Amino acid sequence: MKRVFASQDQTLIVIVRGLLADEGIDTVVQNENMSAVVGEVPFFLAMPEICVVRDEDESQAIAIIERFESGEGREQELMKPWRCPRCGETMEEQFTACWKCGTPMEKD
């Protein structure tokens, strides 16, 4: 097993593990329940870590994590305001449906 990611943020651990699972990479999380000993031992010894089960998956896993951390591949349509095709209302980028009429954002 090879360590490919570590974070004190449990949410990031879950997200990254899911991204790797989506690509068929088997992982285990070590130190998952060590938060109770933080302060008794150095934090970096108790930090949750994602390890790939098969060593040959290490480079692919690292590439996936680097893409995630850089933001590469995120939907560009969600990064700018858009206009509802039904009622013409302008939506801010975080909305995927019109707040006024409920029409979903169109995907090109």
HUVENSUL-V243773 format. One record per residue. SS is DSSP state (H for helix, E for strand, L for the rest). OMEGA is omega in radians with two decimals (none if undefined). Layout:
ss & omega
SS & OMEGA
SS & OMEGA
//
This chain:
ss & omega
L & 3.13
E & 3.10
E & 3.14
E & -3.09
E & 3.06
E & 3.12
E & 3.01
L & -3.11
L & -3.12
H & 3.12
H & 3.10
H & 3.10
H & -3.12
H & -3.13
H & -3.10
H & 3.12
H & 3.09
H & 3.10
H & 3.13
H & 3.11
H & 3.11
H & 3.13
L & 3.09
L & -3.14
L & 3.12
L & -3.12
E & 2.95
E & 3.07
E & 3.07
E & -3.13
L & -3.07
L & -3.07
L & -3.07
L & -3.08
H & -3.13
H & -3.10
H & 3.09
E & -3.05
L & 3.07
L & 3.09
E & 3.09
L & -3.04
H & -3.09
H & 3.06
H & -3.11
H & -3.10
L & 3.07
E & -3.12
E & 3.02
E & 3.11
E & 3.05
E & -3.12
L & -3.14
L & -3.12
H & -3.11
H & 3.10
H & -3.02
H & -3.06
H & 3.10
H & 3.13
H & 3.14
H & 3.11
H & 3.12
H & -3.13
H & 3.11
H & 3.08
H & 3.13
H & -3.10
H & -3.14
H & -3.11
L & -3.13
L & 3.06
L & 3.12
L & -3.10
L & -3.14
H & -3.14
H & -3.12
H & -3.08
H & -3.12
L & 3.09
L & 3.14
E & -3.10
E & 3.12
L & -3.13
L & -3.09
L & -3.04
L & 3.09
L & 3.13
L & 3.09
E & -3.12
E & 2.99
L & -3.00
L & -3.08
L & -3.11
L & 3.09
L & 3.06
E & -3.14
L & 3.14
L & -3.08
L & -3.06
L & 3.09
L & 3.14
L & 3.13
E & 3.07
L & 3.12
L & 3.03
L & -3.13
L & none
//
